[in-house]
Amino acid sequence: MGKIIIVSNRLPITVRRKGKGTQYEASVGGLATGMSSIYKKQDNIWIGWPGVIQETLGGKEKEIRTRLESEKYMPIFLSKEDVKNFYQGFCNGIIWPLFHYFPQHPVYDKKLWNSYKRMNNMFCDEVLKVAESGDTVWIHDYHLMLLPQLIRERLPDAEIGFFLHIPFPAFELFQLLPWRTEILNGLLGSDLIGFHTHDYMNHFLDSIGRLLGYERLFNNIYAEGRVVKADVFPMGIDYGRFSNPQKREEVETELQRMRETVGDRKVIFSIDRLDYSKGILNRLEAFDLFLEKYPNYKEKVTFILVAVPSRTDVEQYQKLKKRLDETVGMILGKYGTVGWMPIWYIGHPISFQVLVALYRLADVSLITPLRDGMNLIAKEFLASKTDGRGVLILSEMAGASRELGEAIIINPNDRDEVADAIRDALSMPIEEQVERNSPMRDRLKRYDVEKWANDFIERLHQTKEARQNYRAKTLSKTAKNQLFEDYAKSKNRLILLDYDGTLVMFQNVPLKAGPDPELIEMLKKLADYPGNEIVVISGRDRKTIGRWLMDVNCCVARFLKINLALANPTRFCPNLRPLTVGMPR
């Protein structure tokens, strides 16, 4: 078995230029953790962007490349223009908002699309430099949705997997994308396409059927002689890292300091990257309503809100940050006293030890995204609560809600429901908290991020093996010669020809699947040859198929109606009858 080549937009290591020096900072995100169990084995490789803009390298590109390659990373360096048009423009300005159900945000600029295509081709070139026969390529996320097909065109027998870490939207939204068919065809270069939830997978399959018209059976897609499988793999977390963290003493020290500051007040906690999809403003409005509806909780609860800045150079995010600051200020001014601040607002990244301490401190974790592919924060909170206490309030719009049904599941757009959920969570008996959390913690422990990664790779190998059974087989030279010999000897020949997918390619608009002149000419020659009886098999209506083939001396078997009809209305076959097959009783 060959090596595994992991491909993602970002490497799990960030390069920073500081003065004349270079810093290397390892990522501790979910993907980096999950892949670490795979890429560090044998000769496996990880390809991606190390986060540094090419123009800032100051002639250090070769040095940085050598350092990263020594750790089995293959860096792709993005220019300032690439970051603007590919990363910020197409990926985060078009795909991100559309796939998260914010269709009002994208501006469909062809220049950005061209940049997306160019960067996917650049990633493909890097893969081809190291890919060999027998290798497995695992591609990650929405930045590289064209890459599977680009690799497939150059390496037809490659084993290719793709995992989408964000939601796949309903067809009504996906069809808004001008380059929707190109995206779908790009993904179909994969052998296996993974999603967090069944909803996302079904939305994808729906778009495949409605836009490309390929035949589907359950979650298998039959695309031009290949079988592509879609499946569900809900991403887990590094459970042990949160339930039994390194530097435990630092976590305990931080936790004790926090408890002394908070006193006997209840703590609500949330942490997000600052993004419009996270529902942070809705969350604050619900907390405002909670204090208004249940004034007995004033000075008895503290909401610790961490909103880590992101994309600070984008005007849309600057406006969101401004509204967030104003909303926090409004609530503090409305309810705060000399001795009590209802909200502790942290607007910068925090260390891992502080994060775990906050998880353990919190009585309630309030997670209310308007749309989220998975949301690992919910899982990290549960893993950190080693005593089994704490209450998770989770948006039904997060993929994690499909796994964490024992949590209090809410609609993030319903302020009253969220306010009431906060009240219910703060008053929930300890016994009920433990009863709810125990099965969720068990599931997270069993299906952690390493199990997720290994399951995907195992399923990918199985999919490739199954693919061999569906591959179109060409006749051998001996078989061809035998066929020609039998054809020449026979006096009467019945030739059965399937229409859609054989004589013509599948079309997303069925009426565009008419035969071209070359096909009609070939069929006429075949049908007019003495002794030949041609039957074209189709599920199309009699009028359409009859019009298309009216110049051909053939019959049509309309299998959906289980009857036989003449294509040429001037021809009469009185002995032609439907064939009925009875089942034995």
RAURWO-V254143 format. One record per backbone hydrogen bond with DSSP energy under -0.5 kcal/mol. NH is the residue of the N-H (numbers start at 1). CO is the residue of the C=O. Records with the same first field share a line. If there is no record, write none. Layout:
NH = CO + CO
This chain:
2 = 134
5 = 136
6 = 4 + 45
7 = 138
8 = 47
11 = 49
14 = 25
15 = 50
16 = 23
18 = 16 + 21
21 = 18
23 = 16
25 = 14
26 = 24
27 = 12
33 = 29
34 = 30
35 = 31
36 = 32
37 = 33 + 34
38 = 35
39 = 35
40 = 36
41 = 38
44 = 41
45 = 4
46 = 72
47 = 6
48 = 74
49 = 9
54 = 78
56 = 53
57 = 54
60 = 57
64 = 60
65 = 61
66 = 62
67 = 63
68 = 64
69 = 65
70 = 66
71 = 67 + 68
72 = 69
73 = 68
74 = 46
75 = 73
76 = 48
78 = 52 + 76
83 = 79
84 = 80
85 = 81
86 = 82
87 = 82
88 = 83
89 = 84
90 = 85
91 = 86
92 = 87
93 = 89
94 = 90
95 = 90
96 = 91
98 = 94
99 = 95
100 = 96
101 = 98
102 = 97
105 = 102
106 = 102
109 = 107
110 = 108
112 = 109
113 = 109
114 = 110
115 = 111
116 = 112
117 = 113
118 = 114
119 = 115
120 = 116
121 = 117
122 = 118
123 = 119
124 = 120
125 = 121
126 = 122
127 = 123
128 = 124
129 = 125
130 = 126 + 127
131 = 127
135 = 132
136 = 3
137 = 159
138 = 5 + 136
139 = 137 + 161
140 = 7
141 = 163
144 = 141
145 = 142
147 = 144
148 = 144
149 = 186
150 = 146
151 = 147
152 = 148
153 = 149
154 = 150 + 151
155 = 151
158 = 155
159 = 135
160 = 158
161 = 137
162 = 192
163 = 139
164 = 194
165 = 163
169 = 167
173 = 170
174 = 170
175 = 171
176 = 173
177 = 174
180 = 177
183 = 179
184 = 180
185 = 181
186 = 182
187 = 183
188 = 184
189 = 186
190 = 187
191 = 160
192 = 160
193 = 229
194 = 162
195 = 231
201 = 197
202 = 198
203 = 199
204 = 200
205 = 201
206 = 202
207 = 203
208 = 204
209 = 205
210 = 206
211 = 207
212 = 207 + 208
213 = 208
214 = 208
215 = 222
217 = 220
220 = 217
221 = 228
222 = 215
223 = 221 + 226
224 = 222
226 = 223
228 = 221 + 226
229 = 191
230 = 219
231 = 193
233 = 195
239 = 237
241 = 238
242 = 238 + 239
243 = 239
244 = 240
250 = 247
251 = 247
252 = 248
253 = 249
254 = 250
255 = 251
256 = 252
257 = 253
258 = 254
259 = 255
260 = 256
261 = 257
262 = 258
263 = 259
265 = 262
266 = 300
268 = 302
269 = 364
270 = 304
272 = 306
274 = 308
275 = 273
278 = 275
279 = 276
283 = 279
284 = 280
285 = 281
286 = 282
287 = 283
288 = 284
289 = 285
290 = 286
291 = 287
292 = 288
293 = 289
294 = 290
297 = 294
298 = 295
300 = 297
301 = 297
302 = 266
303 = 342
304 = 268 + 302
305 = 303 + 344
306 = 270 + 304
307 = 305 + 346
308 = 272 + 306
314 = 311
317 = 314
318 = 314
319 = 315
320 = 316
321 = 317
322 = 318
323 = 319
324 = 320
325 = 321
326 = 322
327 = 323
328 = 324
329 = 325
330 = 326
331 = 327
332 = 328
333 = 329
334 = 330
335 = 331
336 = 331 + 332
337 = 340
340 = 337
342 = 340
344 = 303
345 = 343
346 = 305 + 344
347 = 345
355 = 351
356 = 352
357 = 353
358 = 354
359 = 355
360 = 356
361 = 357
362 = 358
363 = 267
364 = 267
365 = 391
366 = 269 + 364
367 = 365 + 393
368 = 366
370 = 277
371 = 277
372 = 397
380 = 376
381 = 377
382 = 378
383 = 379
384 = 380
385 = 381 + 382
386 = 384
388 = 385
391 = 363
393 = 365 + 391
394 = 392 + 408
395 = 367
396 = 410
398 = 395
399 = 372
400 = 374
401 = 398
402 = 399
403 = 400
404 = 400
405 = 403
407 = 404
408 = 392
409 = 407
410 = 394
412 = 410
414 = 411
415 = 413
418 = 414
419 = 415
420 = 416
421 = 417
422 = 418
423 = 419
424 = 420
425 = 421
426 = 422
427 = 423
428 = 425
433 = 429
434 = 430
435 = 431
436 = 432
437 = 433
438 = 434
439 = 435
440 = 436
441 = 437
442 = 438
443 = 439
444 = 440
445 = 441
446 = 442
447 = 443
448 = 446
449 = 237
452 = 448
453 = 449
454 = 450
455 = 451
456 = 452
457 = 453
458 = 454
459 = 455
460 = 456
461 = 457
462 = 458
463 = 459
464 = 460
465 = 461
466 = 462
467 = 463
468 = 464 + 465
469 = 466
470 = 466 + 467
471 = 467
472 = 225
480 = 476
481 = 477
482 = 478
483 = 479
484 = 480
485 = 481
486 = 482
487 = 483
488 = 484
489 = 485
490 = 486
493 = 531
495 = 493 + 533
496 = 494
497 = 495 + 535
499 = 537
501 = 504
502 = 499
503 = 498 + 499
504 = 499
510 = 508
512 = 509
513 = 510
519 = 516
520 = 516
521 = 517
522 = 518
523 = 519
524 = 520
525 = 521
526 = 522
527 = 523
528 = 524
529 = 525 + 526
532 = 529
533 = 493
535 = 495
536 = 555
537 = 497 + 535
538 = 557
545 = 541
546 = 542
547 = 543
548 = 544
549 = 545
550 = 547
552 = 549
554 = 552
555 = 534
556 = 565
557 = 536
558 = 556 + 563
559 = 538 + 557
561 = 558
562 = 558
563 = 558
565 = 556
567 = 554
568 = 554
569 = 567
571 = 568
576 = 573
577 = 575
580 = 578
582 = 580
